[in-house]
């Protein structure tokens, strides 16, 4: 239909329309960290993929609301911490749960998040 595909390098293609305008598509539209990754340990990839999956589930759960516009968002701490919890066993770690007294003492909810939103891990 008048669109040509130009492969720039593996996993990077430019699609050019009949009007000369085009887009660059990475990983054929798949999740970038999986489609374009080279040399990352599988554990790192699993954490990254889980972050993306959690974000997609959050967007889907709020699809009928105005919560998400068309812009880039930082993953909320509660989701980031959920991803960490899901991967702890792989590292041989066991997470204990804060008591109400401990949570109150440090000023957080028992189930997190444990750091303020502006904090970056």
N, C-alpha and C positions, 0 to 999 in steps of 0.2 A: 504494500500500500504506500509505496514511495518512501519507505524508511530503510535506511542502510545501517548495518552494524559494522563498526570498526573496532577490532580488538586492539587495545592499546598495550596491554600486558595481561598475564593470567589474572583472572578475576576483575579486570577493569575493561569495560566496553563503553564505547560512545555510540549512541543511537542518533542518527542525523535524519531529520525529516526533509521532505521535498522543498520546504521553505529555507533550508540551510541551517535552521536552528536545531540544537540537539541537547541531549542530556548525557551525563556520564553515570553509568550504573555499576555499582560495586557488588561483587559476589552474586550477580544475577538476581539481586533483590533478597537474598537470604540474609540471615543474621551475620553481620560483618565479622564478629569475632570468631565465628566458626568457619565461615566461607573463605576468609582471607588470612586466617592465622597460620603462621609457620613457626615452629620451634617453641611454642608455649607448652608447659606441662599440662597434662589433662586436668589436674586439680584446679589450676588457674582458669582453664577454659570452663570447667564445670561451675565455678563461682560466678564467672562472668555471664554464662548462659542462664544460670538461675536468676541472677539480677534482672536480665532482660525478660525472662518469663514472668517473674513477679511484677515487673512494670507493666507488661502486657495484660496480665490478669487484673491489675488495678485499673487500667484504662478501660478494659471491657466491663468491669463491674460498675463503672461510672459513665458508661456510654450514653445513657439517657439524661445526663446532667450537664451542667456547664463547667464542671470541675477542671476539665482539660481542654485548652485551646490548642491551636496549631503552633506550638513552640517547643523548645527543648526544656526538659525538666530534670532536676536532680532527684535521684531516687530518695524517697523519704527514709529517714533513719530507721523507722520501724520495719520497713521492708529490707533494708540493708542488714539489720541485725537478725532478721528472720533467716536470711540467706546464710549468715555466719553460723547460726544455730544448726541449720541443716547440714553443715559441713564439718562440724566439730568432731564427730565420731571418726571421720576419716583421718583426723590428726591425732587420734588417741586421747582426745580431751573429753572431759565430762563436765558439763555446765550445771552448777547448782543454782537453785532459784533463790532470789532474795526473799528474806522475810519482810513482812510489812514494816517492822521496826527498822530494818536495814534500809529499805527503800525510802522511808520517811526521813531517815538520818541524812541520806545523800541527796534527797529532794527529787526522786524519780518515781515513776510508777513501778510496781513489782515486775510487770512484764515489758518494761521499757517504753520508749527508747531511753537509753542510758546516757546519751550525749545530746547536747543541744543541736538543732538543725544546722546551724552554721559550722559545726565541727566537722572536719573532713578526716576520714580514716586514712 
